[in-house]
Amino acid sequence: MLIPSAISLRFLSLPTSLSTISFYKFICCNRHPLFVTLGDTGTRPFPSLSMEPQSQTELLLLILCGKSSSEIELAKRLKNENALKLPDNQEISVGLYSEFAALNGKLTFDADSFMNALSATRFGQFLIWSPRLPSTQDVVSHNFTQLPVGTVCVADVQFRGRGRSKNVWESPSGCLMFSFTIQMEDGRVVPLLQYVVSLAVTEAIKDICDRNGFPRLDLRIKWPNDLYLNGLKVGGILCTSTYRSKMFDVSAGIGLNVDNKQPTTCLNASLQDLTSENFQLRREDIVASFFDKFEKFFDLLVHQGFQPLEELYYKTWLHSGQRVVIKGASEGQSVDSVVTIQGLTSSGYLLAVGSDSQMCELHPDGNSFDIFKGLIRRKLD
């Protein structure tokens, strides 16, 4: 679940006697980093994971990894030019996975395993990993023009993640948090992209279960952008876009609870309930499988619209035939009406039919925490 985390960063200052030519030192306990240094500046503060309260000024670490030689060269250039920035001029240190791997270092997110599992050719080829970030969405959206389309940013811990209606999420280790970049030309299908992302997540989990011979997890979509498992929320989607140079620059963010059983449930806990074998879903496999699915679905969306995906989407979401009470007013009196959800409109809102057979489009009011308690009806001609 996306819940507050007790893990935070403190600062370590290296003694002036330490050589200014140093690389990465990474000591791991279980799967979580306890100490990370990246050095070439003598007394500069270096980030370290600890259980102590968060420092007011935090140095964040980004490790860059590319699948091909061209992406590896791009990583070197971005590091050498200090090209990557965060909002509010948050201080960051940038390192190269190629240098890190040469010293037999291992990240808590296994970049080699991810790249080897990845069969998508346009998404996920360039990876940014961090042990701790305010938001993966900030990294990709703030540096959109510096990064190749399809870049993915993964964080172990996220302490200022963004959700619908500007909700803020804190996500501890054990959650999968990642954001990636997309470019689109046709603004009419941009609102439907979040549904494609949601569908790619659910299909990726099914695919991993199928390939390993395990029962499928019943991961479902709650419109517009939540993921539910056994009636409990385990994830969410956020897509934001900016129009620039006749293109929509889209940043898509995904949060998915893989390993945290509390306070509700997680993917691996549910999987263990279905099988006696000690199999665990890994974040690296989920992201790789997600991009494989997303790339195919995205091509369908761009070239044929959402219609080829509708049947699969409706099999996965929670709302076919759902009856919803819409609150309204007539002559100063409160009037409730009941409508039945039929599907999605071409603009991505809910399509419903009333008791009078009148078709209508349902919009969220933008204020209600439970989106289905704040729907606004608009009649369709």
C-alpha positions in Angstrom: 0.0 0.0 0.0 1.2 3.5 -0.6 1.7 4.6 3.1 4.1 6.8 5.1 7.7 5.4 5.4 10.0 5.7 8.4 13.1 5.6 6.1 14.8 8.9 5.4 18.1 10.3 4.4 20.9 11.8 6.5 24.2 13.3 5.4 27.7 12.1 5.6 30.6 14.4 5.0 33.8 12.8 3.8 37.1 13.8 5.5 39.3 16.1 3.6 42.1 13.5 3.7 40.0 11.2 1.5 41.1 11.0 -2.1 39.1 13.1 -4.4 39.1 10.3 -6.9 36.5 7.8 -5.6 33.7 5.8 -7.0 30.7 4.0 -5.6 30.5 2.2 -2.3 27.4 0.3 -1.8 26.8 -1.9 1.2 23.6 -3.9 1.2 21.6 -5.5 4.0 18.9 -7.8 2.7 17.6 -5.9 -0.4 17.8 -2.4 0.9 20.8 0.0 0.7 22.4 1.1 4.0 25.2 3.2 2.6 25.7 4.9 -0.8 28.6 7.1 -1.7 29.4 8.7 -5.1 32.4 10.9 -4.9 34.8 13.2 -6.7 34.5 16.3 -4.6 36.3 15.8 -1.3 34.1 17.2 1.4 30.8 17.2 -0.4 27.9 15.6 1.5 26.9 12.1 0.3 23.5 10.5 0.6 22.9 7.6 3.0 19.8 5.7 3.8 19.0 5.5 7.5 16.1 5.3 10.0 16.8 8.8 11.3 14.5 11.8 10.7 14.9 13.4 7.3 17.3 16.3 6.9 15.9 19.6 5.8 18.3 19.7 2.8 18.6 16.4 1.1 21.0 15.3 -1.5 19.4 12.8 -3.9 21.2 10.1 -5.9 20.3 9.3 -9.5 21.9 6.3 -11.3 21.6 6.3 -15.1 21.6 3.1 -17.2 21.1 2.6 -21.0 20.4 -0.6 -22.9 22.3 0.3 -26.0 25.7 2.0 -26.6 23.9 5.2 -27.7 21.9 5.3 -24.5 25.0 4.6 -22.4 26.8 7.6 -24.2 23.7 9.7 -23.5 24.0 8.8 -19.8 27.6 10.0 -19.8 26.7 13.3 -21.4 23.9 14.0 -19.0 26.2 13.3 -16.1 29.1 15.4 -17.4 26.9 18.3 -18.3 24.9 18.2 -15.1 21.9 18.3 -17.3 19.3 16.8 -15.0 17.5 19.0 -12.6 14.7 18.7 -10.0 12.0 21.3 -9.1 13.1 23.9 -6.5 16.7 23.2 -7.4 16.8 20.2 -5.2 20.5 19.0 -5.1 21.2 15.7 -6.8 24.2 13.5 -7.5 24.3 11.7 -10.8 26.1 8.4 -11.3 26.6 5.9 -14.2 25.5 2.3 -13.8 28.3 1.3 -16.2 30.9 2.5 -13.7 29.0 1.1 -10.8 28.7 -2.3 -12.4 32.4 -2.4 -13.2 33.0 -2.4 -9.4 30.6 -5.3 -9.0 28.1 -3.0 -7.4 24.4 -4.0 -7.2 21.4 -1.8 -7.0 18.3 -2.7 -5.1 16.6 -2.5 -8.5 18.5 -5.0 -10.7 19.1 -3.0 -13.9 20.7 -5.9 -15.7 17.8 -8.2 -14.9 15.4 -5.5 -16.1 17.2 -4.8 -19.3 17.5 -8.6 -20.1 13.8 -9.1 -19.5 12.8 -6.1 -21.6 11.6 -6.9 -25.1 10.0 -3.5 -25.8 12.1 -1.5 -28.3 10.9 2.1 -27.6 10.0 2.2 -23.9 12.3 1.4 -20.9 15.5 1.5 -22.9 16.9 4.4 -20.7 16.6 3.9 -17.0 17.0 6.3 -14.1 17.1 4.6 -10.6 17.2 6.3 -7.2 17.0 4.8 -3.7 14.8 7.8 -2.6 13.0 10.6 -4.4 10.3 13.1 -3.8 8.5 11.9 -6.9 9.6 9.9 -10.0 7.1 12.0 -11.9 9.1 15.1 -11.1 12.3 13.6 -12.6 10.8 12.7 -15.9 8.5 15.7 -16.4 11.0 18.3 -15.3 13.7 16.8 -17.6 11.4 15.8 -20.5 13.3 17.6 -23.2 16.7 16.2 -22.0 15.6 12.6 -22.0 14.7 10.2 -24.8 11.0 9.4 -25.2 10.3 6.2 -23.3 12.7 6.9 -20.4 11.7 5.3 -17.1 12.6 6.5 -13.6 12.3 4.0 -10.7 12.6 4.8 -7.0 12.8 2.5 -4.0 11.2 5.1 -1.7 9.0 8.0 -2.7 8.0 10.6 -0.2 6.1 13.2 -2.2 4.3 11.2 -4.9 1.4 12.8 -6.7 -2.1 11.5 -7.2 -5.5 12.6 -8.5 -6.7 16.0 -7.3 -3.2 16.9 -6.1 -3.3 14.2 -3.5 0.2 13.4 -2.1 1.4 9.8 -1.4 4.3 8.5 0.6 5.5 5.1 -0.6 7.9 3.0 1.4 10.3 0.3 0.2 8.4 -2.6 -1.1 6.2 -0.6 -3.4 7.0 -0.3 -7.1 7.1 3.4 -8.1 8.0 4.4 -11.6 7.3 7.1 -14.2 8.0 7.2 -17.9 7.7 9.5 -20.9 5.5 9.4 -23.9 4.9 11.8 -26.9 1.6 12.0 -28.7 0.3 14.1 -31.6 -3.5 13.5 -31.5 -4.9 15.3 -28.5 -8.2 13.4 -28.8 -6.7 10.1 -27.5 -4.5 11.6 -24.8 -7.3 11.4 -22.1 -7.6 7.6 -22.9 -3.9 7.0 -22.3 -4.4 6.4 -18.5 -6.7 3.5 -19.4 -4.1 2.0 -21.6 -1.5 2.3 -18.8 -3.9 0.7 -16.3 -4.6 -2.2 -18.7 -0.9 -2.8 -19.4 -0.3 -3.1 -15.6 -3.0 -5.7 -15.1 -2.0 -7.7 -18.3 1.7 -7.6 -17.2 0.8 -9.2 -13.9 -1.3 -11.9 -15.6 1.5 -12.6 -18.1 4.1 -13.1 -15.3 1.7 -15.5 -13.5 1.0 -17.4 -16.7 4.7 -17.8 -17.6 5.5 -19.2 -14.2 2.6 -21.5 -14.0 0.8 -19.8 -11.1 -2.9 -18.8 -10.7 -3.6 -15.3 -12.0 -4.1 -12.5 -9.5 -7.4 -10.8 -9.9 -6.0 -7.3 -10.4 -8.8 -5.0 -11.5 -9.2 -1.4 -12.7 -11.4 1.1 -10.8 -12.2 4.0 -13.1 -10.4 6.2 -13.8 -7.0 5.3 -12.5 -6.9 3.0 -9.5 -5.9 -0.7 -9.3 -7.7 -3.0 -6.9 -7.0 -6.6 -5.7 -9.6 -8.5 -3.8 -11.6 -5.4 -3.1 -8.6 -3.4 -1.8 -6.6 -0.7 -3.5 -3.0 -1.7 -4.3 -2.0 0.9 -6.9 -2.8 3.9 -9.0 -2.0 5.7 -12.2 -1.3 9.4 -12.9 -0.8 10.9 -16.4 0.1 14.5 -16.9 0.7 16.3 -20.1 2.2 19.5 -21.6 1.6 20.8 -25.1 4.9 21.8 -26.8 5.9 22.1 -30.4 2.7 20.6 -31.7 3.2 17.5 -29.5 1.8 16.4 -26.2 4.6 15.5 -23.8 3.1 13.0 -21.4 4.5 11.7 -18.1 2.9 8.6 -16.8 3.4 7.5 -13.2 2.5 4.1 -11.7 2.5 3.1 -8.0 1.9 -0.6 -7.2 2.2 -2.3 -3.8 4.3 -5.4 -4.4 5.6 -6.5 -1.0 3.9 -4.6 1.9 1.2 -6.7 3.6 0.1 -3.9 5.9 -2.1 -2.0 6.2 -4.3 -3.9 3.7 -2.7 -6.3 1.2 -0.1 -6.6 -1.6 0.5 -8.6 -4.7 3.0 -11.1 -3.2 0.8 -11.7 -0.2 -2.2 -12.5 -2.4 0.0 -14.7 -4.6 1.1 -16.7 -1.6 -2.5 -17.3 -0.7 -3.0 -19.0 -4.1 0.1 -21.2 -4.3 2.2 -23.2 -1.9 5.4 -22.4 -3.9 7.8 -19.7 -2.7 7.5 -17.5 -5.8 7.8 -13.7 -5.5 6.9 -11.1 -8.1 9.9 -9.0 -8.7 9.8 -5.3 -9.6 12.2 -5.7 -12.5 10.0 -8.3 -14.1 6.8 -6.3 -13.6 8.3 -3.2 -15.2 9.8 -5.1 -18.2 6.5 -7.0 -18.7 4.5 -3.7 -18.4 6.5 -2.1 -21.2 6.1 -5.1 -23.4 2.3 -4.9 -23.0 2.2 -1.1 -23.1 4.1 -0.7 -26.3 1.6 -3.0 -28.1 -1.4 -1.3 -26.6 0.0 2.2 -27.3 0.4 1.4 -31.0 -3.2 0.3 -31.2 -4.4 3.4 -29.4 -2.4 5.7 -31.7 -3.3 4.0 -35.0 -6.8 2.6 -34.3 -8.1 4.4 -31.2 -9.3 2.8 -28.0 -11.9 0.5 -29.6 -9.6 -2.5 -30.2 -8.8 -2.5 -26.4 -12.3 -1.9 -25.2 -13.3 -5.5 -24.8 -10.2 -6.4 -22.8 -10.6 -3.2 -20.7 -14.2 -3.9 -19.8 -13.3 -7.5 -18.7 -10.7 -5.9 -16.3 -12.6 -3.0 -14.9 -15.1 -3.1 -12.0 -18.0 -1.1 -13.4 -19.9 -2.9 -16.2 -23.6 -2.8 -15.2 -22.8 -0.8 -12.0 -25.7 1.3 -10.8 -24.8 4.8 -9.6 -26.9 7.3 -7.7 -26.5 10.8 -9.2 -27.5 13.7 -6.9 -29.2 16.6 -8.6 -31.7 19.4 -7.9 -35.0 20.4 -9.4 -36.9 23.6 -8.4 -34.7 23.9 -5.3 -35.3 20.3 -4.2 -32.7 17.6 -4.0 -33.4 14.9 -6.6 -31.6 11.6 -6.8 -31.5 9.5 -10.0 -30.1 6.1 -10.7 -28.1 5.4 -13.8 -26.4 2.2 -15.0 -22.8 2.3 -16.4 -22.4 1.0 -19.9 -18.8 1.8 -20.7 -16.7 4.8 -21.7 -17.5 7.7 -24.0 -15.1 8.7 -26.8 -13.6 11.4 -24.6 -12.9 8.9 -21.8 -15.7 9.7 -19.3 -18.3 7.1 -18.1 -21.2 6.3 -20.4 -24.4 5.5 -18.6 -28.1 5.1 -19.2 -30.9 6.3 -17.0 -34.2 4.7 -16.2 -35.8 6.8 -19.0 -33.3 5.2 -21.5 -31.6 8.6 -21.8 -27.8 8.1 -22.4 -25.6 10.4 -20.4 -21.9 11.1 -19.7 -20.7 11.1 -16.1 -17.9 13.4 -15.0 -16.2 13.5 -11.6 -16.9 16.7 -9.7 -13.2 17.1 -8.8 -13.9 17.4 -5.1 -15.1 14.1 -3.8 -12.5 11.6 -2.3 -14.7 8.7 -3.6 -15.0 9.6 -7.2 -18.3 7.7 -7.5 -19.9 9.8 -4.8 -19.3 13.0 -6.8 -20.4 12.4 -10.4 -22.0 15.0 -12.5 -24.3 13.9 -15.3 -24.4 15.4 -18.8 -27.1 14.3 -21.2 -26.0 13.0 -24.6 -27.9 13.8 -27.7 
